[in-house]
Amino acid sequence: MSNRSIVLVGGGKMGSAMLEGWLKQGFAAGTMTVIDPHPSEALTARAAATGFSLNPATPGEADVLVLAIKPQMLDVAAPLLETLAGPKTLVISVLAGKTIANLAARMSRASAFVRAMPNTPAAVGRGITGLAFSPDVSVDDAALAETLLGAIGTVVRVGDEALIDAVTAVSGSGPAYVFHMVECLARAGEAVGLPPAVAARLARATIEGAGELLHQDKGSSPEQLRINVTSPGGTTAAALAVLMADDGLGPLMQRAVIAARDRAEQLSG
């Protein structure tokens, strides 16, 4: 693992998920510093147990600076970030809506920036992160960024930073779409007579199981898995005729993703 110093700014859910992933991957705790003005008891205890530095009085310039604060806190944190990001610092940001230009304007000495969009399954090591690089990111730094973010799941490079808004719309916000599908499926179960608790249990277990099957059966496309469940003229076919209609789930999902993409562009601007 790299011996370069890593400074993580922000020890909330996403920051803590990344930190745990790095420790599991074998990054030395002694190379890590976490800066969080209001650390949780869990983060404080983890620092004591593993040995990473938490809120040192004078943090030094970082080899790798990872930003996991709330986007609206960027301006507040800017004076600190300016001291942490030097000419040789690789800056990795998971701040939604903050472009590489936004970051560069606040860290004038740095030139190597990675903009990343992970999602919440990172908390269980099953996230997926889209990455875009500034031109000054070296091949080695790009590989290091992929390793660091690969600690919380899968990593996908996108060629154009503008596509990060589309990544946000599909995978960044995507878990919420799935959770809402569970809600809708449960309500549909109630509508056909199931007790609420039973409908909720069936809906949740169905989505969990289907997701795990999709995860484990990497040789089959989602289309093929759908076909495997669908007997001609059967119950699933009757339901899919509704979901796959011209005004069904496909167009609805497309409108939802476009709305999310457009809102991401507005926030980035």
C-alpha positions as CSV (number, residue, x, y, z in Angstrom):
1,M,0.0,0.0,0.0
2,S,1.1,3.6,-0.5
3,N,3.1,5.3,2.2
4,R,1.9,8.8,1.1
5,S,0.2,10.8,3.8
6,I,-3.5,11.0,3.5
7,V,-5.5,13.8,5.1
8,L,-9.3,13.2,5.2
9,V,-11.4,16.3,5.8
10,G,-14.8,15.2,7.1
11,G,-15.4,12.2,9.2
12,G,-19.1,11.7,8.6
13,K,-20.8,8.7,7.0
14,M,-19.0,8.8,3.7
15,G,-15.7,9.9,5.2
16,S,-15.9,7.1,7.8
17,A,-16.8,4.6,5.2
18,M,-13.7,5.5,3.2
19,L,-11.5,5.4,6.3
20,E,-12.7,1.9,7.2
21,G,-12.1,0.8,3.7
22,W,-8.5,2.1,3.7
23,L,-7.8,0.4,7.0
24,K,-9.2,-2.9,5.7
25,Q,-7.1,-2.6,2.5
26,G,-3.9,-2.3,4.5
27,F,-3.1,1.4,4.4
28,A,-1.1,2.2,7.5
29,A,-3.1,4.2,10.1
30,G,0.1,6.2,10.8
31,T,-0.1,7.8,7.4
32,M,-3.7,9.0,7.9
33,T,-5.0,12.2,9.5
34,V,-8.7,13.0,9.9
35,I,-9.9,16.5,10.4
36,D,-13.4,17.0,11.7
37,P,-14.5,19.9,13.9
38,H,-17.2,17.8,15.6
39,P,-15.9,14.2,15.6
40,S,-18.4,11.5,16.7
41,E,-17.7,9.3,19.7
42,A,-17.2,6.4,17.2
43,L,-14.6,8.3,15.2
44,T,-12.7,9.3,18.3
45,A,-12.7,5.7,19.6
46,R,-11.6,4.4,16.2
47,A,-8.7,6.8,16.2
48,A,-7.6,5.6,19.7
49,A,-7.9,2.0,18.6
50,T,-6.1,2.2,15.2
51,G,-3.7,5.0,15.6
52,F,-4.7,7.5,12.9
53,S,-4.3,11.2,13.8
54,L,-7.5,13.0,14.7
55,N,-7.6,16.8,14.6
56,P,-3.9,17.6,15.1
57,A,-3.0,21.1,16.1
58,T,-0.9,21.8,13.0
59,P,-1.7,19.4,10.2
60,G,1.0,19.3,7.5
61,E,0.7,19.6,3.8
62,A,-0.9,16.4,2.5
63,D,0.3,14.1,-0.2
64,V,-3.3,13.1,-0.7
65,L,-6.1,15.4,0.4
66,V,-9.6,13.8,0.5
67,L,-12.6,16.1,0.9
68,A,-15.7,14.5,2.4
69,I,-17.4,17.6,4.0
70,K,-20.8,18.9,3.1
71,P,-20.7,20.9,-0.1
72,Q,-22.0,24.0,1.6
73,M,-19.1,23.9,4.0
74,L,-16.5,24.3,1.2
75,D,-16.1,28.1,1.6
76,V,-15.8,27.8,5.4
77,A,-13.1,25.2,5.0
78,A,-11.3,26.9,2.2
79,P,-8.6,28.6,4.4
80,L,-7.6,25.3,5.9
81,L,-7.7,23.5,2.6
82,E,-5.4,26.1,1.1
83,T,-2.8,25.2,3.7
84,L,-3.2,21.5,3.2
85,A,-3.1,21.4,-0.6
86,G,0.4,22.0,-2.0
87,P,1.8,21.8,-5.5
88,K,2.4,18.0,-5.2
89,T,-0.9,17.2,-3.5
90,L,-3.5,15.0,-5.1
91,V,-6.9,16.4,-4.2
92,I,-9.8,13.9,-4.2
93,S,-13.3,15.4,-3.7
94,V,-16.6,13.6,-3.1
95,L,-18.5,17.0,-2.7
96,A,-21.6,16.8,-4.8
97,G,-22.1,19.7,-7.1
98,K,-18.6,21.2,-6.6
99,T,-16.6,21.2,-9.9
100,I,-12.9,20.9,-10.3
101,A,-12.9,24.6,-11.1
102,N,-14.7,25.3,-7.8
103,L,-12.0,23.3,-6.0
104,A,-9.1,24.9,-7.8
105,A,-10.3,28.4,-7.0
106,R,-10.0,27.6,-3.3
107,M,-6.7,25.6,-3.4
108,S,-4.6,27.7,-5.6
109,R,-1.3,25.8,-5.2
110,A,-2.8,22.5,-6.2
111,S,-3.3,21.3,-9.8
112,A,-4.1,17.6,-9.6
113,F,-7.8,17.2,-8.8
114,V,-10.1,14.1,-8.8
115,R,-13.8,14.7,-8.7
116,A,-15.7,11.6,-7.4
117,M,-19.3,10.7,-7.0
118,P,-19.8,7.7,-4.7
119,N,-23.1,6.4,-3.3
120,T,-24.4,5.3,0.1
121,P,-23.8,1.6,-0.3
122,A,-20.2,2.5,0.3
123,A,-21.1,2.1,4.0
124,V,-21.2,-1.7,3.4
125,G,-18.4,-1.8,0.9
126,R,-20.8,-2.1,-2.1
127,G,-20.8,1.4,-3.4
128,I,-19.9,2.5,-6.9
129,T,-18.0,5.7,-7.6
130,G,-17.7,7.7,-10.9
131,L,-14.3,9.5,-11.3
132,A,-13.2,12.4,-13.4
133,F,-9.6,13.8,-13.5
134,S,-8.1,17.2,-14.1
135,P,-5.4,17.2,-16.8
136,D,-2.5,17.3,-14.2
137,V,-3.4,14.0,-12.6
138,S,-0.6,11.6,-13.3
139,V,-1.1,7.9,-14.3
140,D,0.2,6.9,-10.8
141,D,-2.1,9.4,-9.0
142,A,-5.1,8.2,-11.1
143,A,-4.3,4.6,-10.0
144,L,-4.0,5.7,-6.4
145,A,-7.3,7.5,-6.5
146,E,-9.0,4.4,-7.9
147,T,-7.4,2.3,-5.2
148,L,-8.6,4.6,-2.4
149,L,-12.1,4.8,-3.8
150,G,-12.1,1.1,-4.7
151,A,-12.0,0.5,-0.9
152,I,-15.7,1.3,-0.8
153,G,-16.8,-0.6,-3.9
154,T,-16.5,-0.4,-7.7
155,V,-14.9,2.5,-9.5
156,V,-15.8,3.7,-13.0
157,R,-13.8,6.4,-14.9
158,V,-15.8,8.9,-17.0
159,G,-13.9,10.8,-19.6
160,D,-15.5,14.2,-19.2
161,E,-16.1,15.9,-15.9
162,A,-19.5,17.1,-17.2
163,L,-20.7,13.5,-17.0
164,I,-20.4,13.4,-13.2
165,D,-23.8,15.0,-13.2
166,A,-25.2,12.1,-15.1
167,V,-23.3,9.7,-12.7
168,T,-25.0,11.6,-9.8
169,A,-28.4,11.1,-11.4
170,V,-28.0,7.3,-12.0
171,S,-25.9,5.9,-9.2
172,G,-25.4,8.8,-6.7
173,S,-29.2,9.2,-6.3
174,G,-30.0,5.7,-7.5
175,P,-30.2,4.0,-4.1
176,A,-33.1,6.2,-3.2
177,Y,-34.9,5.1,-6.3
178,V,-34.5,1.4,-5.2
179,F,-35.6,2.2,-1.7
180,H,-38.7,3.9,-3.1
181,M,-39.4,0.9,-5.2
182,V,-39.5,-1.2,-2.0
183,E,-42.1,1.3,-0.6
184,C,-44.2,1.2,-3.7
185,L,-44.1,-2.6,-4.0
186,A,-45.2,-2.9,-0.3
187,R,-48.1,-0.5,-0.9
188,A,-49.1,-2.4,-3.9
189,G,-49.1,-5.6,-1.8
190,E,-51.4,-3.9,0.7
191,A,-53.7,-2.8,-2.1
192,V,-54.3,-6.5,-3.1
193,G,-55.1,-7.5,0.5
194,L,-51.8,-8.3,2.3
195,P,-51.4,-7.0,5.9
196,P,-49.0,-4.1,5.9
197,A,-46.3,-5.9,7.9
198,V,-46.4,-8.9,5.5
199,A,-46.4,-6.7,2.4
200,A,-43.4,-4.7,3.7
201,R,-41.4,-7.9,4.6
202,L,-42.1,-9.5,1.2
203,A,-41.2,-6.3,-0.7
204,R,-38.0,-5.7,1.2
205,A,-36.8,-9.3,0.9
206,T,-37.6,-9.4,-2.8
207,I,-35.5,-6.4,-3.6
208,E,-32.7,-7.7,-1.4
209,G,-32.7,-11.1,-3.0
210,A,-33.0,-9.8,-6.5
211,G,-30.1,-7.5,-5.9
212,E,-27.9,-10.3,-4.5
213,L,-28.8,-12.5,-7.4
214,L,-27.8,-9.8,-9.8
215,H,-24.5,-9.4,-7.9
216,Q,-23.6,-13.0,-7.8
217,D,-24.7,-14.0,-11.4
218,K,-22.4,-11.7,-13.3
219,G,-22.6,-14.0,-16.3
220,S,-26.3,-13.0,-16.9
221,S,-27.5,-9.6,-18.0
222,P,-30.4,-8.0,-16.2
223,E,-32.5,-8.7,-19.3
224,Q,-31.7,-12.4,-19.1
225,L,-32.5,-12.5,-15.4
226,R,-35.8,-10.9,-16.1
227,I,-36.6,-13.4,-18.9
228,N,-35.7,-16.2,-16.5
229,V,-38.4,-15.2,-14.1
230,T,-41.0,-14.6,-16.8
231,S,-43.2,-17.5,-18.0
232,P,-45.1,-16.8,-21.2
233,G,-48.7,-15.9,-20.4
234,G,-48.0,-16.1,-16.6
235,T,-48.3,-13.7,-13.7
236,T,-44.9,-12.0,-14.2
237,A,-45.7,-11.4,-17.9
238,A,-49.0,-9.8,-17.0
239,A,-47.2,-7.4,-14.6
240,L,-44.4,-6.6,-17.0
241,A,-46.9,-5.7,-19.7
242,V,-47.8,-2.8,-17.5
243,L,-44.3,-1.9,-16.4
244,M,-42.9,-2.1,-20.0
245,A,-45.7,-0.2,-21.7
246,D,-45.0,3.0,-23.6
247,D,-45.9,5.0,-20.5
248,G,-44.5,2.5,-18.0
249,L,-41.4,2.3,-15.8
250,G,-38.8,2.9,-18.6
251,P,-40.0,6.4,-19.6
252,L,-40.7,7.3,-16.0
253,M,-37.2,6.3,-14.9
254,Q,-35.7,8.3,-17.8
255,R,-37.7,11.4,-16.7
256,A,-36.5,10.9,-13.1
257,V,-32.8,10.6,-14.1
258,I,-33.0,13.6,-16.4
259,A,-34.6,15.6,-13.5
260,A,-31.8,14.6,-11.2
261,R,-29.1,15.4,-13.8
262,D,-30.6,18.8,-14.5
263,R,-30.7,19.6,-10.8
264,A,-27.1,18.5,-10.4
265,E,-26.1,20.9,-13.3
266,Q,-28.0,23.7,-11.6
267,L,-26.2,23.1,-8.3
268,S,-22.8,22.8,-10.0
269,G,-23.3,26.1,-11.8
